[in-house]
Structures are given as C-alpha cells and as structure tokens.
C-alpha cells in the first residue's frame, strides 16, 4: 500500500511542475529595455511611422491605426 501512495504523490507533483514550466516559459524572451524603432511609411495612409523591426520592403508596413484594420482575427 505504501508504494502506491508514493507513486500517486509523485505523479501529482510532476503534473504541477510541468504546468508551471509551460506557463513561465513563454514570457522570458522579451527584452527588458526600450525597443529600437525604425522609420517606415505606412502602406495604407502613407504617413511616416516607427516600427520595432527593420522593414525589408517585400511586405507592407502599417502604422498603429491601419494595423488594427489589417490585424488577423483572434480565435
């Protein structure tokens, strides 16, 4: 009987540890300092804007307002 009790406790502990690892792992890649911003021209309204990546020229770049219109729907 004692063996089964220890096995049950061990499995319960593993589940809790695994859930904690998954939850904490996703936010660790964000830089803590200010982002380097790059100037770009919005593909829709043609106003100058700043984006946190270097525009490559082969994809459209949108300002904050126009991006909301083109943003993919979340499920």
mmJSON file of the N, C-alpha and C atoms, coordinates in Angstrom:
{"data_MODEL":{"atom_site":{
"group_PDB":["ATOM","ATOM","ATOM","ATOM","ATOM","ATOM","ATOM","ATOM","ATOM","ATOM","ATOM","ATOM","ATOM","ATOM","ATOM","ATOM","ATOM","ATOM","ATOM","ATOM","ATOM","ATOM","ATOM","ATOM","ATOM","ATOM","ATOM","ATOM","ATOM","ATOM","ATOM","ATOM","ATOM","ATOM","ATOM","ATOM","ATOM","ATOM","ATOM","ATOM","ATOM","ATOM","ATOM","ATOM","ATOM","ATOM","ATOM","ATOM","ATOM","ATOM","ATOM","ATOM","ATOM","ATOM","ATOM","ATOM","ATOM","ATOM","ATOM","ATOM","ATOM","ATOM","ATOM","ATOM","ATOM","ATOM","ATOM","ATOM","ATOM","ATOM","ATOM","ATOM","ATOM","ATOM","ATOM","ATOM","ATOM","ATOM","ATOM","ATOM","ATOM","ATOM","ATOM","ATOM","ATOM","ATOM","ATOM","ATOM","ATOM","ATOM","ATOM","ATOM","ATOM","ATOM","ATOM","ATOM","ATOM","ATOM","ATOM","ATOM","ATOM","ATOM","ATOM","ATOM","ATOM","ATOM","ATOM","ATOM","ATOM","ATOM","ATOM","ATOM","ATOM","ATOM","ATOM","ATOM","ATOM","ATOM","ATOM","ATOM","ATOM","ATOM","ATOM","ATOM","ATOM","ATOM","ATOM","ATOM","ATOM","ATOM","ATOM","ATOM","ATOM","ATOM","ATOM","ATOM","ATOM","ATOM","ATOM","ATOM","ATOM","ATOM","ATOM","ATOM","ATOM","ATOM","ATOM","ATOM","ATOM","ATOM","ATOM","ATOM","ATOM","ATOM","ATOM","ATOM","ATOM","ATOM","ATOM","ATOM","ATOM","ATOM","ATOM","ATOM","ATOM","ATOM","ATOM","ATOM","ATOM","ATOM","ATOM","ATOM","ATOM","ATOM","ATOM","ATOM","ATOM","ATOM","ATOM","ATOM","ATOM","ATOM","ATOM","ATOM","ATOM","ATOM","ATOM","ATOM","ATOM","ATOM","ATOM","ATOM","ATOM","ATOM","ATOM","ATOM","ATOM","ATOM","ATOM","ATOM","ATOM","ATOM","ATOM","ATOM","ATOM","ATOM","ATOM","ATOM","ATOM","ATOM","ATOM","ATOM","ATOM","ATOM","ATOM","ATOM","ATOM","ATOM","ATOM","ATOM","ATOM","ATOM","ATOM","ATOM","ATOM"],
"id":[1,2,3,4,5,6,7,8,9,10,11,12,13,14,15,16,17,18,19,20,21,22,23,24,25,26,27,28,29,30,31,32,33,34,35,36,37,38,39,40,41,42,43,44,45,46,47,48,49,50,51,52,53,54,55,56,57,58,59,60,61,62,63,64,65,66,67,68,69,70,71,72,73,74,75,76,77,78,79,80,81,82,83,84,85,86,87,88,89,90,91,92,93,94,95,96,97,98,99,100,101,102,103,104,105,106,107,108,109,110,111,112,113,114,115,116,117,118,119,120,121,122,123,124,125,126,127,128,129,130,131,132,133,134,135,136,137,138,139,140,141,142,143,144,145,146,147,148,149,150,151,152,153,154,155,156,157,158,159,160,161,162,163,164,165,166,167,168,169,170,171,172,173,174,175,176,177,178,179,180,181,182,183,184,185,186,187,188,189,190,191,192,193,194,195,196,197,198,199,200,201,202,203,204,205,206,207,208,209,210,211,212,213,214,215,216,217,218,219,220,221,222,223,224,225],
"type_symbol":["N","C","C","N","C","C","N","C","C","N","C","C","N","C","C","N","C","C","N","C","C","N","C","C","N","C","C","N","C","C","N","C","C","N","C","C","N","C","C","N","C","C","N","C","C","N","C","C","N","C","C","N","C","C","N","C","C","N","C","C","N","C","C","N","C","C","N","C","C","N","C","C","N","C","C","N","C","C","N","C","C","N","C","C","N","C","C","N","C","C","N","C","C","N","C","C","N","C","C","N","C","C","N","C","C","N","C","C","N","C","C","N","C","C","N","C","C","N","C","C","N","C","C","N","C","C","N","C","C","N","C","C","N","C","C","N","C","C","N","C","C","N","C","C","N","C","C","N","C","C","N","C","C","N","C","C","N","C","C","N","C","C","N","C","C","N","C","C","N","C","C","N","C","C","N","C","C","N","C","C","N","C","C","N","C","C","N","C","C","N","C","C","N","C","C","N","C","C","N","C","C","N","C","C","N","C","C","N","C","C","N","C","C","N","C","C","N","C","C","N","C","C","N","C","C"],
"label_atom_id":["N","CA","C","N","CA","C","N","CA","C","N","CA","C","N","CA","C","N","CA","C","N","CA","C","N","CA","C","N","CA","C","N","CA","C","N","CA","C","N","CA","C","N","CA","C","N","CA","C","N","CA","C","N","CA","C","N","CA","C","N","CA","C","N","CA","C","N","CA","C","N","CA","C","N","CA","C","N","CA","C","N","CA","C","N","CA","C","N","CA","C","N","CA","C","N","CA","C","N","CA","C","N","CA","C","N","CA","C","N","CA","C","N","CA","C","N","CA","C","N","CA","C","N","CA","C","N","CA","C","N","CA","C","N","CA","C","N","CA","C","N","CA","C","N","CA","C","N","CA","C","N","CA","C","N","CA","C","N","CA","C","N","CA","C","N","CA","C","N","CA","C","N","CA","C","N","CA","C","N","CA","C","N","CA","C","N","CA","C","N","CA","C","N","CA","C","N","CA","C","N","CA","C","N","CA","C","N","CA","C","N","CA","C","N","CA","C","N","CA","C","N","CA","C","N","CA","C","N","CA","C","N","CA","C","N","CA","C","N","CA","C","N","CA","C","N","CA","C","N","CA","C","N","CA","C","N","CA","C","N","CA","C"],
"label_alt_id":[null,null,null,null,null,null,null,null,null,null,null,null,null,null,null,null,null,null,null,null,null,null,null,null,null,null,null,null,null,null,null,null,null,null,null,null,null,null,null,null,null,null,null,null,null,null,null,null,null,null,null,null,null,null,null,null,null,null,null,null,null,null,null,null,null,null,null,null,null,null,null,null,null,null,null,null,null,null,null,null,null,null,null,null,null,null,null,null,null,null,null,null,null,null,null,null,null,null,null,null,null,null,null,null,null,null,null,null,null,null,null,null,null,null,null,null,null,null,null,null,null,null,null,null,null,null,null,null,null,null,null,null,null,null,null,null,null,null,null,null,null,null,null,null,null,null,null,null,null,null,null,null,null,null,null,null,null,null,null,null,null,null,null,null,null,null,null,null,null,null,null,null,null,null,null,null,null,null,null,null,null,null,null,null,null,null,null,null,null,null,null,null,null,null,null,null,null,null,null,null,null,null,null,null,null,null,null,null,null,null,null,null,null,null,null,null,null,null,null,null,null,null,null,null,null],
"label_comp_id":["UNK","UNK","UNK","UNK","UNK","UNK","UNK","UNK","UNK","UNK","UNK","UNK","UNK","UNK","UNK","UNK","UNK","UNK","UNK","UNK","UNK","UNK","UNK","UNK","UNK","UNK","UNK","UNK","UNK","UNK","UNK","UNK","UNK","UNK","UNK","UNK","UNK","UNK","UNK","UNK","UNK","UNK","UNK","UNK","UNK","UNK","UNK","UNK","UNK","UNK","UNK","UNK","UNK","UNK","UNK","UNK","UNK","UNK","UNK","UNK","UNK","UNK","UNK","UNK","UNK","UNK","UNK","UNK","UNK","UNK","UNK","UNK","UNK","UNK","UNK","UNK","UNK","UNK","UNK","UNK","UNK","UNK","UNK","UNK","UNK","UNK","UNK","UNK","UNK","UNK","UNK","UNK","UNK","UNK","UNK","UNK","UNK","UNK","UNK","UNK","UNK","UNK","UNK","UNK","UNK","UNK","UNK","UNK","UNK","UNK","UNK","UNK","UNK","UNK","UNK","UNK","UNK","UNK","UNK","UNK","UNK","UNK","UNK","UNK","UNK","UNK","UNK","UNK","UNK","UNK","UNK","UNK","UNK","UNK","UNK","UNK","UNK","UNK","UNK","UNK","UNK","UNK","UNK","UNK","UNK","UNK","UNK","UNK","UNK","UNK","UNK","UNK","UNK","UNK","UNK","UNK","UNK","UNK","UNK","UNK","UNK","UNK","UNK","UNK","UNK","UNK","UNK","UNK","UNK","UNK","UNK","UNK","UNK","UNK","UNK","UNK","UNK","UNK","UNK","UNK","UNK","UNK","UNK","UNK","UNK","UNK","UNK","UNK","UNK","UNK","UNK","UNK","UNK","UNK","UNK","UNK","UNK","UNK","UNK","UNK","UNK","UNK","UNK","UNK","UNK","UNK","UNK","UNK","UNK","UNK","UNK","UNK","UNK","UNK","UNK","UNK","UNK","UNK","UNK","UNK","UNK","UNK","UNK","UNK","UNK"],
"label_asym_id":["A","A","A","A","A","A","A","A","A","A","A","A","A","A","A","A","A","A","A","A","A","A","A","A","A","A","A","A","A","A","A","A","A","A","A","A","A","A","A","A","A","A","A","A","A","A","A","A","A","A","A","A","A","A","A","A","A","A","A","A","A","A","A","A","A","A","A","A","A","A","A","A","A","A","A","A","A","A","A","A","A","A","A","A","A","A","A","A","A","A","A","A","A","A","A","A","A","A","A","A","A","A","A","A","A","A","A","A","A","A","A","A","A","A","A","A","A","A","A","A","A","A","A","A","A","A","A","A","A","A","A","A","A","A","A","A","A","A","A","A","A","A","A","A","A","A","A","A","A","A","A","A","A","A","A","A","A","A","A","A","A","A","A","A","A","A","A","A","A","A","A","A","A","A","A","A","A","A","A","A","A","A","A","A","A","A","A","A","A","A","A","A","A","A","A","A","A","A","A","A","A","A","A","A","A","A","A","A","A","A","A","A","A","A","A","A","A","A","A","A","A","A","A","A","A"],
"label_entity_id":["1","1","1","1","1","1","1","1","1","1","1","1","1","1","1","1","1","1","1","1","1","1","1","1","1","1","1","1","1","1","1","1","1","1","1","1","1","1","1","1","1","1","1","1","1","1","1","1","1","1","1","1","1","1","1","1","1","1","1","1","1","1","1","1","1","1","1","1","1","1","1","1","1","1","1","1","1","1","1","1","1","1","1","1","1","1","1","1","1","1","1","1","1","1","1","1","1","1","1","1","1","1","1","1","1","1","1","1","1","1","1","1","1","1","1","1","1","1","1","1","1","1","1","1","1","1","1","1","1","1","1","1","1","1","1","1","1","1","1","1","1","1","1","1","1","1","1","1","1","1","1","1","1","1","1","1","1","1","1","1","1","1","1","1","1","1","1","1","1","1","1","1","1","1","1","1","1","1","1","1","1","1","1","1","1","1","1","1","1","1","1","1","1","1","1","1","1","1","1","1","1","1","1","1","1","1","1","1","1","1","1","1","1","1","1","1","1","1","1","1","1","1","1","1","1"],
"label_seq_id":[1,1,1,2,2,2,3,3,3,4,4,4,5,5,5,6,6,6,7,7,7,8,8,8,9,9,9,10,10,10,11,11,11,12,12,12,13,13,13,14,14,14,15,15,15,16,16,16,17,17,17,18,18,18,19,19,19,20,20,20,21,21,21,22,22,22,23,23,23,24,24,24,25,25,25,26,26,26,27,27,27,28,28,28,29,29,29,30,30,30,31,31,31,32,32,32,33,33,33,34,34,34,35,35,35,36,36,36,37,37,37,38,38,38,39,39,39,40,40,40,41,41,41,42,42,42,43,43,43,44,44,44,45,45,45,46,46,46,47,47,47,48,48,48,49,49,49,50,50,50,51,51,51,52,52,52,53,53,53,54,54,54,55,55,55,56,56,56,57,57,57,58,58,58,59,59,59,60,60,60,61,61,61,62,62,62,63,63,63,64,64,64,65,65,65,66,66,66,67,67,67,68,68,68,69,69,69,70,70,70,71,71,71,72,72,72,73,73,73,74,74,74,75,75,75],
"pdbx_PDB_ins_code":[null,null,null,null,null,null,null,null,null,null,null,null,null,null,null,null,null,null,null,null,null,null,null,null,null,null,null,null,null,null,null,null,null,null,null,null,null,null,null,null,null,null,null,null,null,null,null,null,null,null,null,null,null,null,null,null,null,null,null,null,null,null,null,null,null,null,null,null,null,null,null,null,null,null,null,null,null,null,null,null,null,null,null,null,null,null,null,null,null,null,null,null,null,null,null,null,null,null,null,null,null,null,null,null,null,null,null,null,null,null,null,null,null,null,null,null,null,null,null,null,null,null,null,null,null,null,null,null,null,null,null,null,null,null,null,null,null,null,null,null,null,null,null,null,null,null,null,null,null,null,null,null,null,null,null,null,null,null,null,null,null,null,null,null,null,null,null,null,null,null,null,null,null,null,null,null,null,null,null,null,null,null,null,null,null,null,null,null,null,null,null,null,null,null,null,null,null,null,null,null,null,null,null,null,null,null,null,null,null,null,null,null,null,null,null,null,null,null,null,null,null,null,null,null,null],
"Cartn_x":[0.802,0.0,0.844,1.916,2.76,3.358,3.691,4.268,3.293,2.038,1.029,0.825,0.87,0.691,1.81,3.049,4.17,4.079,3.69,3.553,2.506,1.398,0.35,0.824,1.567,2.07,3.092,3.912,4.948,4.316,3.321,2.673,1.997,1.351,0.696,1.703,2.879,3.913,4.446,4.581,5.078,4.101,2.839,1.849,1.917,2.006,2.074,3.329,4.457,5.713,5.686,5.1,5.034,4.178,3.036,2.161,2.857,3.63,4.344,5.412,6.078,7.125,6.531,5.436,4.806,4.335,3.763,3.246,4.346,5.481,6.533,7.494,7.489,8.465,8.179,6.94,6.595,7.017,7.154,7.425,8.888,9.784,11.182,11.996,11.449,12.241,12.118,11.301,11.089,12.236,12.831,13.896,13.333,14.11,13.607,13.803,14.706,14.972,14.081,14.245,13.435,13.786,12.783,12.998,13.622,14.416,14.967,13.905,13.515,12.459,13.064,12.393,12.877,11.771,12.161,11.191,10.719,9.422,8.822,7.633,7.132,5.947,4.809,3.669,2.507,2.035,1.788,1.349,-0.067,-0.874,-2.246,-2.362,-2.045,-2.286,-1.084,0.041,1.276,1.904,1.496,2.124,3.383,4.315,5.534,5.211,5.768,5.546,6.844,6.854,8.015,7.582,8.418,8.12,9.313,9.073,10.158,10.954,10.982,11.757,12.259,13.23,13.76,12.871,12.167,11.313,12.157,11.732,12.507,12.113,10.915,10.483,9.643,9.657,8.874,7.508,7.233,5.938,5.42,4.097,3.547,3.821,3.972,4.165,3.024,2.406,1.268,1.559,0.951,1.015,0.083,0.083,-0.715,-2.212,-2.739,-4.164,-4.518,-3.727,-4.016,-3.773,-2.848,-2.595,-3.835,-4.568,-5.772,-6.8,-6.834,-7.756,-7.332,-6.015,-5.478,-5.115,-5.276,-4.876,-5.681,-5.017,-5.74,-6.679,-7.806,-8.788,-8.231,-8.477,-8.044,-9.179,-8.813,-9.819,-9.885],
"Cartn_y":[-1.2,0.0,1.264,1.273,2.454,2.813,1.798,2.048,2.802,2.411,3.086,4.524,4.767,6.131,7.033,6.544,7.368,7.628,6.597,6.772,7.814,7.831,8.817,10.221,10.376,11.696,12.184,11.255,11.632,12.137,11.427,11.851,13.205,13.425,14.711,15.842,15.621,16.648,16.954,15.924,16.143,16.97,16.704,17.476,18.949,19.241,20.627,21.321,20.614,21.196,21.453,20.541,20.694,21.9,22.068,23.202,24.522,24.58,25.804,26.144,25.135,25.364,25.925,25.369,25.859,27.294,27.618,28.967,30.012,29.669,30.651,30.763,29.8,29.783,30.757,31.177,31.974,33.435,33.982,35.402,35.747,34.787,35.045,35.607,35.719,36.14,37.616,38.34,39.764,40.586,41.474,42.317,43.282,43.551,44.392,45.883,46.234,47.643,48.186,49.455,50.057,49.447,49.323,48.751,49.784,49.299,50.17,50.306,51.536,51.781,52.239,51.887,52.209,52.941,53.967,54.763,53.981,54.135,53.484,54.327,54.054,54.718,53.706,54.06,53.178,52.878,51.619,51.202,51.661,51.963,52.411,53.927,54.597,56.042,56.885,56.259,56.91,57.871,57.807,58.65,57.962,58.773,58.22,57.639,56.488,55.811,55.164,54.623,53.902,52.503,51.53,50.131,49.499,48.448,47.83,46.782,46.882,45.953,46.712,46.15,46.786,46.361,47.29,46.932,46.388,45.25,44.615,45.123,45.702,46.221,45.238,43.959,42.982,42.704,43.309,43.165,44.539,44.706,46.013,46.314,47.598,48.068,49.034,48.874,49.702,50.484,51.682,52.441,51.751,52.227,51.593,51.545,52.63,52.692,51.758,51.783,50.946,49.469,49.171,47.782,47.156,47.931,47.412,46.953,47.612,47.229,45.928,45.69,44.531,43.373,43.575,42.582,41.286,40.132,38.862,38.651,38.018,37.766,36.75,36.992,36.06,35.097,33.856,32.829,32.527],
"Cartn_z":[0.0,0.0,0.0,0.738,0.802,-0.543,-1.352,-2.664,-3.559,-3.581,-4.403,-3.953,-2.67,-2.175,-2.661,-2.599,-3.069,-4.568,-5.318,-6.766,-7.097,-6.384,-6.627,-6.323,-5.243,-4.886,-5.894,-6.363,-7.324,-8.618,-9.102,-10.351,-10.189,-9.052,-8.822,-8.83,-8.253,-8.233,-9.617,-10.435,-11.793,-12.613,-12.463,-13.22,-12.851,-11.567,-11.126,-11.629,-11.604,-12.071,-13.565,-14.302,-15.749,-16.121,-15.445,-15.739,-15.445,-14.377,-14.032,-15.053,-15.58,-16.573,-17.856,-18.3,-19.533,-19.38,-18.247,-18.048,-17.97,-17.364,-17.175,-18.342,-19.254,-20.329,-21.454,-21.632,-22.8,-22.693,-21.49,-21.367,-21.197,-21.239,-20.942,-22.083,-23.274,-24.422,-24.738,-24.029,-24.299,-23.714,-24.502,-23.948,-22.903,-21.881,-20.803,-21.079,-21.951,-22.237,-23.329,-23.669,-24.739,-26.093,-26.947,-28.273,-29.202,-30.119,-31.155,-32.244,-32.535,-33.512,-34.843,-35.938,-37.282,-38.04,-38.771,-39.53,-40.755,-41.05,-42.213,-42.658,-43.853,-44.366,-44.399,-43.824,-43.78,-45.201,-45.481,-46.813,-47.141,-46.121,-46.367,-46.423,-45.318,-45.232,-45.656,-45.92,-46.405,-45.404,-44.149,-43.122,-42.603,-42.135,-41.558,-40.182,-39.9,-38.63,-38.18,-36.983,-36.474,-36.089,-36.429,-36.137,-35.417,-34.604,-33.83,-34.603,-35.929,-36.762,-37.979,-38.677,-39.884,-41.052,-41.679,-42.812,-43.972,-44.525,-45.592,-46.975,-47.108,-48.399,-49.188,-48.837,-49.584,-48.951,-47.795,-47.133,-46.728,-46.675,-46.28,-44.815,-44.517,-43.143,-42.847,-41.676,-41.315,-40.04,-39.95,-38.705,-37.698,-36.489,-35.432,-35.79,-36.309,-36.632,-37.796,-38.853,-40.018,-39.714,-38.845,-38.48,-37.844,-37.06,-36.419,-37.467,-38.615,-39.684,-40.359,-40.45,-41.167,-40.24,-38.97,-37.977,-38.144,-38.107,-38.229,-37.043,-37.303,-36.243,-35.246,-33.966,-32.914,-32.629,-32.411,-32.122,-30.661],
"occupancy":[1.0,1.0,1.0,1.0,1.0,1.0,1.0,1.0,1.0,1.0,1.0,1.0,1.0,1.0,1.0,1.0,1.0,1.0,1.0,1.0,1.0,1.0,1.0,1.0,1.0,1.0,1.0,1.0,1.0,1.0,1.0,1.0,1.0,1.0,1.0,1.0,1.0,1.0,1.0,1.0,1.0,1.0,1.0,1.0,1.0,1.0,1.0,1.0,1.0,1.0,1.0,1.0,1.0,1.0,1.0,1.0,1.0,1.0,1.0,1.0,1.0,1.0,1.0,1.0,1.0,1.0,1.0,1.0,1.0,1.0,1.0,1.0,1.0,1.0,1.0,1.0,1.0,1.0,1.0,1.0,1.0,1.0,1.0,1.0,1.0,1.0,1.0,1.0,1.0,1.0,1.0,1.0,1.0,1.0,1.0,1.0,1.0,1.0,1.0,1.0,1.0,1.0,1.0,1.0,1.0,1.0,1.0,1.0,1.0,1.0,1.0,1.0,1.0,1.0,1.0,1.0,1.0,1.0,1.0,1.0,1.0,1.0,1.0,1.0,1.0,1.0,1.0,1.0,1.0,1.0,1.0,1.0,1.0,1.0,1.0,1.0,1.0,1.0,1.0,1.0,1.0,1.0,1.0,1.0,1.0,1.0,1.0,1.0,1.0,1.0,1.0,1.0,1.0,1.0,1.0,1.0,1.0,1.0,1.0,1.0,1.0,1.0,1.0,1.0,1.0,1.0,1.0,1.0,1.0,1.0,1.0,1.0,1.0,1.0,1.0,1.0,1.0,1.0,1.0,1.0,1.0,1.0,1.0,1.0,1.0,1.0,1.0,1.0,1.0,1.0,1.0,1.0,1.0,1.0,1.0,1.0,1.0,1.0,1.0,1.0,1.0,1.0,1.0,1.0,1.0,1.0,1.0,1.0,1.0,1.0,1.0,1.0,1.0,1.0,1.0,1.0,1.0,1.0,1.0,1.0,1.0,1.0,1.0,1.0,1.0],
"B_iso_or_equiv":[0.0,0.0,0.0,0.0,0.0,0.0,0.0,0.0,0.0,0.0,0.0,0.0,0.0,0.0,0.0,0.0,0.0,0.0,0.0,0.0,0.0,0.0,0.0,0.0,0.0,0.0,0.0,0.0,0.0,0.0,0.0,0.0,0.0,0.0,0.0,0.0,0.0,0.0,0.0,0.0,0.0,0.0,0.0,0.0,0.0,0.0,0.0,0.0,0.0,0.0,0.0,0.0,0.0,0.0,0.0,0.0,0.0,0.0,0.0,0.0,0.0,0.0,0.0,0.0,0.0,0.0,0.0,0.0,0.0,0.0,0.0,0.0,0.0,0.0,0.0,0.0,0.0,0.0,0.0,0.0,0.0,0.0,0.0,0.0,0.0,0.0,0.0,0.0,0.0,0.0,0.0,0.0,0.0,0.0,0.0,0.0,0.0,0.0,0.0,0.0,0.0,0.0,0.0,0.0,0.0,0.0,0.0,0.0,0.0,0.0,0.0,0.0,0.0,0.0,0.0,0.0,0.0,0.0,0.0,0.0,0.0,0.0,0.0,0.0,0.0,0.0,0.0,0.0,0.0,0.0,0.0,0.0,0.0,0.0,0.0,0.0,0.0,0.0,0.0,0.0,0.0,0.0,0.0,0.0,0.0,0.0,0.0,0.0,0.0,0.0,0.0,0.0,0.0,0.0,0.0,0.0,0.0,0.0,0.0,0.0,0.0,0.0,0.0,0.0,0.0,0.0,0.0,0.0,0.0,0.0,0.0,0.0,0.0,0.0,0.0,0.0,0.0,0.0,0.0,0.0,0.0,0.0,0.0,0.0,0.0,0.0,0.0,0.0,0.0,0.0,0.0,0.0,0.0,0.0,0.0,0.0,0.0,0.0,0.0,0.0,0.0,0.0,0.0,0.0,0.0,0.0,0.0,0.0,0.0,0.0,0.0,0.0,0.0,0.0,0.0,0.0,0.0,0.0,0.0,0.0,0.0,0.0,0.0,0.0,0.0],
"pdbx_formal_charge":[null,null,null,null,null,null,null,null,null,null,null,null,null,null,null,null,null,null,null,null,null,null,null,null,null,null,null,null,null,null,null,null,null,null,null,null,null,null,null,null,null,null,null,null,null,null,null,null,null,null,null,null,null,null,null,null,null,null,null,null,null,null,null,null,null,null,null,null,null,null,null,null,null,null,null,null,null,null,null,null,null,null,null,null,null,null,null,null,null,null,null,null,null,null,null,null,null,null,null,null,null,null,null,null,null,null,null,null,null,null,null,null,null,null,null,null,null,null,null,null,null,null,null,null,null,null,null,null,null,null,null,null,null,null,null,null,null,null,null,null,null,null,null,null,null,null,null,null,null,null,null,null,null,null,null,null,null,null,null,null,null,null,null,null,null,null,null,null,null,null,null,null,null,null,null,null,null,null,null,null,null,null,null,null,null,null,null,null,null,null,null,null,null,null,null,null,null,null,null,null,null,null,null,null,null,null,null,null,null,null,null,null,null,null,null,null,null,null,null,null,null,null,null,null,null],
"auth_seq_id":[1,1,1,2,2,2,3,3,3,4,4,4,5,5,5,6,6,6,7,7,7,8,8,8,9,9,9,10,10,10,11,11,11,12,12,12,13,13,13,14,14,14,15,15,15,16,16,16,17,17,17,18,18,18,19,19,19,20,20,20,21,21,21,22,22,22,23,23,23,24,24,24,25,25,25,26,26,26,27,27,27,28,28,28,29,29,29,30,30,30,31,31,31,32,32,32,33,33,33,34,34,34,35,35,35,36,36,36,37,37,37,38,38,38,39,39,39,40,40,40,41,41,41,42,42,42,43,43,43,44,44,44,45,45,45,46,46,46,47,47,47,48,48,48,49,49,49,50,50,50,51,51,51,52,52,52,53,53,53,54,54,54,55,55,55,56,56,56,57,57,57,58,58,58,59,59,59,60,60,60,61,61,61,62,62,62,63,63,63,64,64,64,65,65,65,66,66,66,67,67,67,68,68,68,69,69,69,70,70,70,71,71,71,72,72,72,73,73,73,74,74,74,75,75,75],
"auth_comp_id":["UNK","UNK","UNK","UNK","UNK","UNK","UNK","UNK","UNK","UNK","UNK","UNK","UNK","UNK","UNK","UNK","UNK","UNK","UNK","UNK","UNK","UNK","UNK","UNK","UNK","UNK","UNK","UNK","UNK","UNK","UNK","UNK","UNK","UNK","UNK","UNK","UNK","UNK","UNK","UNK","UNK","UNK","UNK","UNK","UNK","UNK","UNK","UNK","UNK","UNK","UNK","UNK","UNK","UNK","UNK","UNK","UNK","UNK","UNK","UNK","UNK","UNK","UNK","UNK","UNK","UNK","UNK","UNK","UNK","UNK","UNK","UNK","UNK","UNK","UNK","UNK","UNK","UNK","UNK","UNK","UNK","UNK","UNK","UNK","UNK","UNK","UNK","UNK","UNK","UNK","UNK","UNK","UNK","UNK","UNK","UNK","UNK","UNK","UNK","UNK","UNK","UNK","UNK","UNK","UNK","UNK","UNK","UNK","UNK","UNK","UNK","UNK","UNK","UNK","UNK","UNK","UNK","UNK","UNK","UNK","UNK","UNK","UNK","UNK","UNK","UNK","UNK","UNK","UNK","UNK","UNK","UNK","UNK","UNK","UNK","UNK","UNK","UNK","UNK","UNK","UNK","UNK","UNK","UNK","UNK","UNK","UNK","UNK","UNK","UNK","UNK","UNK","UNK","UNK","UNK","UNK","UNK","UNK","UNK","UNK","UNK","UNK","UNK","UNK","UNK","UNK","UNK","UNK","UNK","UNK","UNK","UNK","UNK","UNK","UNK","UNK","UNK","UNK","UNK","UNK","UNK","UNK","UNK","UNK","UNK","UNK","UNK","UNK","UNK","UNK","UNK","UNK","UNK","UNK","UNK","UNK","UNK","UNK","UNK","UNK","UNK","UNK","UNK","UNK","UNK","UNK","UNK","UNK","UNK","UNK","UNK","UNK","UNK","UNK","UNK","UNK","UNK","UNK","UNK","UNK","UNK","UNK","UNK","UNK","UNK"],
"auth_asym_id":["A","A","A","A","A","A","A","A","A","A","A","A","A","A","A","A","A","A","A","A","A","A","A","A","A","A","A","A","A","A","A","A","A","A","A","A","A","A","A","A","A","A","A","A","A","A","A","A","A","A","A","A","A","A","A","A","A","A","A","A","A","A","A","A","A","A","A","A","A","A","A","A","A","A","A","A","A","A","A","A","A","A","A","A","A","A","A","A","A","A","A","A","A","A","A","A","A","A","A","A","A","A","A","A","A","A","A","A","A","A","A","A","A","A","A","A","A","A","A","A","A","A","A","A","A","A","A","A","A","A","A","A","A","A","A","A","A","A","A","A","A","A","A","A","A","A","A","A","A","A","A","A","A","A","A","A","A","A","A","A","A","A","A","A","A","A","A","A","A","A","A","A","A","A","A","A","A","A","A","A","A","A","A","A","A","A","A","A","A","A","A","A","A","A","A","A","A","A","A","A","A","A","A","A","A","A","A","A","A","A","A","A","A","A","A","A","A","A","A","A","A","A","A","A","A"],
"auth_atom_id":["N","CA","C","N","CA","C","N","CA","C","N","CA","C","N","CA","C","N","CA","C","N","CA","C","N","CA","C","N","CA","C","N","CA","C","N","CA","C","N","CA","C","N","CA","C","N","CA","C","N","CA","C","N","CA","C","N","CA","C","N","CA","C","N","CA","C","N","CA","C","N","CA","C","N","CA","C","N","CA","C","N","CA","C","N","CA","C","N","CA","C","N","CA","C","N","CA","C","N","CA","C","N","CA","C","N","CA","C","N","CA","C","N","CA","C","N","CA","C","N","CA","C","N","CA","C","N","CA","C","N","CA","C","N","CA","C","N","CA","C","N","CA","C","N","CA","C","N","CA","C","N","CA","C","N","CA","C","N","CA","C","N","CA","C","N","CA","C","N","CA","C","N","CA","C","N","CA","C","N","CA","C","N","CA","C","N","CA","C","N","CA","C","N","CA","C","N","CA","C","N","CA","C","N","CA","C","N","CA","C","N","CA","C","N","CA","C","N","CA","C","N","CA","C","N","CA","C","N","CA","C","N","CA","C","N","CA","C","N","CA","C","N","CA","C","N","CA","C","N","CA","C","N","CA","C","N","CA","C","N","CA","C"],
"pdbx_PDB_model_num":[1,1,1,1,1,1,1,1,1,1,1,1,1,1,1,1,1,1,1,1,1,1,1,1,1,1,1,1,1,1,1,1,1,1,1,1,1,1,1,1,1,1,1,1,1,1,1,1,1,1,1,1,1,1,1,1,1,1,1,1,1,1,1,1,1,1,1,1,1,1,1,1,1,1,1,1,1,1,1,1,1,1,1,1,1,1,1,1,1,1,1,1,1,1,1,1,1,1,1,1,1,1,1,1,1,1,1,1,1,1,1,1,1,1,1,1,1,1,1,1,1,1,1,1,1,1,1,1,1,1,1,1,1,1,1,1,1,1,1,1,1,1,1,1,1,1,1,1,1,1,1,1,1,1,1,1,1,1,1,1,1,1,1,1,1,1,1,1,1,1,1,1,1,1,1,1,1,1,1,1,1,1,1,1,1,1,1,1,1,1,1,1,1,1,1,1,1,1,1,1,1,1,1,1,1,1,1,1,1,1,1,1,1,1,1,1,1,1,1,1,1,1,1,1,1]
}}}
